[in-house]
Amino acid sequence: MTKETREALVLVPSAGHASRCLTPAVFLFEDEQPVCERVYFDTATILTQLGLASSLPFPA
């Protein structure tokens, strides 16, 4: 996680609500051993569920 990402997350106060979103994980292997895991999630979905972002789609 970059410094900028950590700072952005700190600016979002705890809302005391649960949220759910699809979270795919990608594993990279070398010689049948896992060497890396990458987890992806949609921040806009979480912020919308917490009431911190508009539920309207972003302009194209």
Long-range contacts (C-beta under 8 A, 24 or more apart in sequence): 12-47, 12-52, 15-50, 15-51, 15-52, 17-49, 17-50, 17-51, 19-45, 19-46, 19-49, 19-50, 20-49, 21-45, 21-46, 21-49
